[in-house]
Amino acid sequence: MRIVVADPNVVPHRDRFEAIVPAGSDIRWHIGGVSSAELRDAEVFVGSRFGADMARDADKLRLIHVCGAGTDKIDFASLSPDILVANTSHHGRSIAEYVVAAAVMLRRGLLSPDRQLRDNVWATPVYDRAIAQPPLFGDAHIGFVGFGHIGLRSWNLLRTFGCTAAAVTGSGRVSADAGLRWAGDTGDLDRLMRECDVAVVSAPLNQHTEGMIGAAQLEALGPDGVLINVGRGPLVQERALYDALANGVIKGAAIDVWYRYPTDDGDCAPSELPFAELENLLMTPHSSGVTSDTFVGRVDEVAANIARLQRGEPLRNLVPR
């Protein structure tokens, strides 16, 4: 079986991957790009991008396996019906750690003192009576916009501080033993934003959720509220978010998912708006789930699925066509 690996995140775990896939597999590592000749004999492709031009060359392809959750860069329309597509996640623990770290940092207002102390300014109530004492993080009420595995893992960490929480989901259903104050569907979004101190956004992006958080919802969150987006950028309206941060409508935000991403040509600004000039914003490059723990789990799952394919067994995490 020829396996073409085009995902650079698999490279640090190359030995592990090669040890798990079926013995005798012909593994080709093409991180910088895959030639037509290599694709022509490939039975398995491991990578996040697969376009129509690649599909034309992949005569023997049986499986495209994304080493992550998102399959938006796979051109499903160009694939023959017998080509399987699978994904994997394993980023819940890593993203939950990011959510907790960002929530504490923003709720306690640590971004501004950090920047000011670099200019020898001691921005603390001890030295500046105009600065209010920050609240204890454990008193915060958390609002989850989406409550899948990321929301649940984040909540299991946040609740140890003494926080309370509520959630809205597409269905409005949450496990009764989750320990939330209440849960509702997206019709309760405005209520959630009014009540919470920290809004954690991890909902899936689709035609129903795109732009679901706009100026009205950010105004409801208020000048003491903070927003953490680890879902997808367009869940939050771009201009509304910038204006809310720039004008003090909300206290701050941690944004890990954006509105523009680099192509193969190199780096790019994450938005057309000057988010980088804002001092109440923690900016990260879609890296909240990027830890060795995440990719060890993903590599194990991808390799195990390839072994199932070889044995003729049902695959896990197949993406509906």
Disulfide bonds with the S-S distance in Angstrom:
none
